[in-house]
Amino acid sequence: MLLHGSWLAHLCGLCLALRDEHGQFARAVTNYDGLVISVLVEAQSDGTASRRTAGPCPLRAMRSASVAQGDGARLAAAVSLVLASAKVTDHVDDGDGAMRRPGVSVVARHVAKRWASQGTSSGSAVGFDTAVLLDAAARQSTVELSAASVLDATEPTETAAAAAFAHTAVVSGRPSNAAVLSEAGRLFGRIAHLVDAVEDYGADQAAGAWNPLIATGTSLAEARRHCHDAALGMRLALDEADFVDDRLVRALLVDELDHAIHRAFAHGQDVPDEGGKKDGRNGKKDKDKGDVGEFGAGAADVADIAVSAKTGRGCCSHCDCCDGCC
């Protein structure tokens, strides 16, 4: 329960940092991957955790809570905004789901540009140049066209995650951790991209959409090996980092990441295994119901966000932590 409370403090802290700096609508990019950045900053910081008391919120059953604040939450907000912007742009470019509708795609592209600008502003406030994230997102399509192996395709995601993880060492005042956390971030990005590809395999195949496993002829067994190797590498990198309290870091980046890999391969699509055989699973993850693995929002989420922006509605626009009640 102690770790769960700390996890919730970072999740709510990220949400409120987005609201405080960029308004209610920015809270739509709150996500589980982004809070890892806030967790890493706190885990390396000396002294007591930086907290404040937030008012009741419907997502907490109208209870108040102690939430994270400070540069860790701001860095997490910056990363979340920029990567969500890239994800929205990718869905618009691909014409996923509702993004095929001209009105929705125009609004979504405007939202993406605004989030990129807001993320850059928040990043600058904590000394983080988000250009590396924007560059990685911009290169993704080009990399996909020329990818000879699945690890070529995951490189931009790895680069973005490595930069974000490394800057947590700078923000927390432990620059000596930057190199090992950059390596941990790179491997985290690899796992995120591969898990996303496994979960989306069936939907991408049916839609004729680009998928790194399909495009590079990567088998399920090979993708699983890459994930497990990366998870081991992450554990070794985290072992080398100097943390004040790494319990939540370990819970998220070791235990939960292992569970995420297991779930992806246990409930994935009919992905070709070694020898061209199917793995026999027929569960489907609708790509339009949201991608978790690459820090961003799914196409259906983006469509809802675009409609909210157009009509003036927003999630949690009336609760106490946002000024009223849902």
C-alpha positions in Angstrom: 0.0 0.0 0.0 2.9 2.4 0.7 4.3 2.0 -2.8 0.8 2.3 -4.3 0.3 5.6 -2.5 3.6 6.9 -3.8 2.7 5.8 -7.3 -0.6 7.6 -7.1 1.1 10.7 -5.7 3.3 10.8 -8.9 0.3 10.1 -11.2 -1.7 12.9 -9.7 1.3 15.2 -9.5 1.9 14.8 -13.2 -1.8 15.5 -13.9 -1.8 18.6 -11.8 1.5 19.9 -13.1 0.0 19.7 -16.6 -3.0 21.6 -15.4 -1.1 24.3 -13.5 1.3 25.1 -16.4 -1.0 24.6 -19.4 -4.6 24.4 -18.4 -7.2 21.7 -18.0 -7.0 20.3 -21.5 -3.3 19.5 -21.2 -4.3 16.9 -18.5 -5.5 14.6 -21.3 -1.8 13.5 -21.8 -1.5 12.1 -18.3 -0.2 8.6 -18.7 1.5 5.8 -16.7 4.7 5.9 -18.7 5.3 9.6 -18.0 5.1 9.3 -14.3 8.2 7.0 -14.4 10.2 10.2 -15.0 8.8 11.8 -11.9 9.5 8.7 -9.9 13.1 8.5 -11.1 13.7 12.2 -10.1 12.4 11.6 -6.6 14.3 8.3 -6.2 17.6 10.1 -6.7 16.8 13.2 -4.7 18.1 13.9 -1.2 15.8 14.8 1.7 12.1 14.2 2.1 9.8 13.8 -0.9 8.4 17.0 -2.3 4.6 16.8 -1.8 1.5 19.0 -1.5 -2.1 18.3 -0.6 -4.5 18.2 -3.5 -8.3 18.6 -3.1 -10.9 15.9 -3.8 -11.0 14.4 -7.3 -13.5 11.9 -8.8 -10.7 9.7 -9.9 -9.8 9.3 -6.2 -13.4 8.7 -5.1 -13.5 12.4 -4.1 -10.7 12.1 -1.6 -7.9 14.5 -1.1 -4.3 13.2 -1.5 -0.7 14.1 -1.1 0.7 14.5 -4.6 4.2 15.0 -6.0 5.3 18.5 -7.1 8.4 20.2 -8.3 10.9 19.7 -11.1 10.3 15.9 -11.3 6.6 16.5 -12.1 7.4 19.3 -14.5 9.9 17.2 -16.4 7.4 14.4 -16.6 4.8 16.8 -17.9 7.2 18.1 -20.6 8.0 14.6 -21.8 4.4 13.5 -21.7 3.3 16.5 -23.8 5.9 16.2 -26.5 5.5 12.4 -26.9 1.7 12.6 -26.9 2.1 15.3 -29.6 4.2 12.9 -31.7 1.7 10.1 -31.2 -1.2 12.2 -32.3 0.6 13.4 -35.4 1.5 9.8 -36.2 -2.2 8.8 -36.0 -3.2 11.7 -38.2 -0.6 10.9 -40.8 -1.6 7.3 -40.8 -5.3 8.1 -41.0 -6.1 5.8 -38.1 -9.8 5.4 -37.1 -11.5 8.7 -36.7 -8.4 10.5 -38.0 -9.7 9.8 -41.5 -12.4 12.4 -40.9 -11.1 15.8 -42.1 -12.6 17.8 -39.3 -11.2 15.6 -36.6 -7.7 15.4 -38.2 -7.5 19.2 -38.5 -8.3 19.7 -34.8 -6.0 16.8 -33.8 -3.1 18.3 -35.7 -3.7 21.7 -34.0 -3.8 20.0 -30.6 -0.5 18.2 -31.4 1.2 21.4 -32.3 0.0 23.1 -29.1 1.2 20.1 -27.0 4.7 20.2 -28.6 5.0 23.9 -27.9 3.8 23.5 -24.3 6.2 20.5 -23.8 9.1 22.6 -25.0 8.2 25.4 -22.6 8.0 23.0 -19.6 11.2 21.3 -20.6 13.0 24.6 -20.8 11.9 25.4 -17.3 13.9 22.4 -16.0 16.8 22.6 -18.4 15.6 19.9 -20.8 15.9 20.4 -24.5 12.9 18.6 -26.0 14.4 18.9 -29.5 15.8 15.4 -29.1 12.3 14.0 -28.6 10.9 16.0 -31.5 13.8 14.9 -33.7 13.2 11.2 -32.8 9.5 11.5 -33.6 10.3 13.2 -36.9 12.8 10.5 -37.9 10.5 7.6 -37.1 8.8 7.4 -40.6 12.1 7.6 -42.4 13.6 5.0 -40.1 10.7 2.6 -40.7 11.1 2.8 -44.5 14.8 1.8 -44.3 14.7 -0.6 -41.3 16.6 -3.8 -42.0 16.0 -5.2 -38.5 13.4 -4.6 -35.8 16.0 -2.9 -33.7 16.5 -0.3 -36.4 12.8 0.5 -36.1 12.9 0.9 -32.3 15.9 3.3 -32.4 14.0 6.6 -32.3 11.9 5.5 -29.3 15.0 4.3 -27.6 16.8 7.6 -28.2 13.8 9.6 -26.8 13.5 7.5 -23.7 17.2 7.6 -23.1 17.3 11.4 -23.1 14.3 11.7 -20.8 15.8 9.1 -18.3 19.2 10.7 -18.4 17.8 14.2 -17.6 16.3 12.9 -14.4 19.8 12.6 -13.1 20.5 16.3 -13.9 17.2 17.5 -12.3 17.8 15.5 -9.1 21.4 16.8 -8.8 23.1 13.4 -9.5 24.8 13.9 -12.9 26.9 10.9 -12.3 23.8 8.8 -12.9 23.1 10.2 -16.3 25.0 7.6 -18.3 23.5 4.5 -16.7 20.0 6.0 -16.7 20.4 6.8 -20.3 21.1 3.1 -21.0 18.1 2.1 -18.8 16.0 4.5 -20.8 17.2 3.2 -24.1 16.3 -0.3 -23.2 12.9 0.8 -21.7 12.2 2.5 -25.1 13.0 -0.8 -26.9 10.7 -2.8 -24.7 7.9 -0.3 -25.0 8.1 -0.3 -28.8 8.3 -4.1 -29.1 5.4 -4.6 -26.7 3.3 -2.1 -28.6 4.1 -3.9 -31.9 3.1 -7.3 -30.4 -0.2 -6.0 -29.1 -1.0 -4.2 -32.3 0.1 -7.0 -34.6 -3.4 -8.4 -35.5 -5.0 -4.9 -36.0 -2.1 -3.7 -38.1 -2.1 -6.8 -40.2 -5.9 -6.5 -40.9 -5.6 -2.8 -41.7 -2.4 -3.2 -43.8 -0.7 -0.8 -41.4 3.0 -0.7 -40.9 4.2 -2.9 -38.0 7.9 -3.4 -37.2 7.5 -7.2 -36.7 5.7 -7.7 -40.0 8.0 -5.3 -41.9 11.2 -6.9 -40.7 10.0 -10.5 -40.6 10.7 -10.7 -36.9 9.2 -13.8 -35.2 7.4 -13.7 -31.8 10.2 -15.7 -30.3 12.9 -13.2 -31.5 10.8 -10.3 -30.2 10.4 -12.0 -26.9 14.2 -12.5 -26.6 14.8 -8.9 -27.4 12.4 -7.9 -24.6 13.9 -10.2 -22.0 17.4 -9.2 -22.9 16.5 -5.5 -22.6 14.8 -6.1 -19.2 17.9 -7.8 -17.9 20.0 -4.9 -19.2 17.7 -2.4 -17.5 18.1 -4.2 -14.2 21.9 -4.2 -14.5 21.9 -0.5 -15.4 19.7 0.4 -12.4 22.0 -1.6 -10.2 24.8 0.9 -11.1 22.7 4.0 -10.4 23.0 5.8 -7.1 19.5 6.1 -5.6 18.3 7.4 -2.3 15.2 5.2 -2.3 14.7 2.9 -5.4 11.7 0.8 -4.2 9.2 2.3 -6.5 11.6 2.5 -9.3 12.2 -1.3 -9.0 8.5 -2.0 -8.7 7.8 -0.2 -11.9 10.9 -0.8 -14.1 11.6 -4.3 -13.0 8.6 -6.1 -11.6 5.8 -4.3 -13.5 7.8 -4.2 -16.7 8.3 -8.0 -16.5 4.6 -8.4 -16.0 3.9 -6.1 -19.1 6.2 -8.3 -21.2 4.5 -11.4 -20.0 1.0 -10.0 -20.7 1.9 -8.9 -24.2 3.1 -12.3 -25.3 0.4 -14.1 -23.4 -2.4 -12.1 -24.9 -1.0 -10.9 -28.1 -2.2 -11.5 -31.7 -1.6 -14.4 -34.0 2.0 -13.4 -34.5 4.2 -15.8 -36.6 6.6 -17.7 -34.5 9.7 -19.6 -35.5 9.2 -21.5 -38.7 6.3 -19.3 -39.8 3.8 -21.0 -37.4 1.2 -19.0 -35.6 1.3 -19.0 -31.8 -2.4 -20.0 -31.6 -3.7 -16.9 -29.8 -6.6 -15.0 -31.2 -7.1 -12.2 -28.7 -7.2 -8.8 -30.3 -6.2 -5.4 -29.1 -8.0 -2.7 -31.2 -5.4 -0.2 -32.1 -8.1 2.5 -31.9 -8.6 1.8 -28.2 -5.2 3.2 -27.2 -1.5 2.5 -27.2 0.2 2.4 -23.9 3.7 1.3 -24.8 5.1 4.4 -26.5 4.0 7.1 -23.9 1.1 8.3 -26.1 -2.6 8.3 -26.7 -4.4 5.9 -29.0 -6.5 7.0 -32.0 -9.8 6.7 -30.2 -8.4 8.8 -27.3 -7.2 11.3 -29.8 -10.6 11.5 -31.4 -12.2 12.1 -28.0 -9.6 14.7 -27.3 -10.2 16.5 -30.6 -14.0 16.5 -30.0 -13.4 17.9 -26.4 -11.2 20.6 -27.8 -13.8 21.6 -30.4 -16.8 21.6 -28.1 -15.1 23.0 -25.0 -15.6 19.8 -23.0 -12.7 18.3 -21.1 -12.2 15.4 -18.7 -12.3 16.3 -15.1 -13.0 19.9 -15.9 -15.1 20.4 -12.7 -13.4 18.6 -9.8 -11.8 20.2 -6.8 -8.3 19.4 -8.0 -9.4 21.1 -11.1 -12.0 23.5 -9.4 -15.3 21.7 -9.2 -16.8 18.3 -9.7 -17.0 15.9 -12.6 
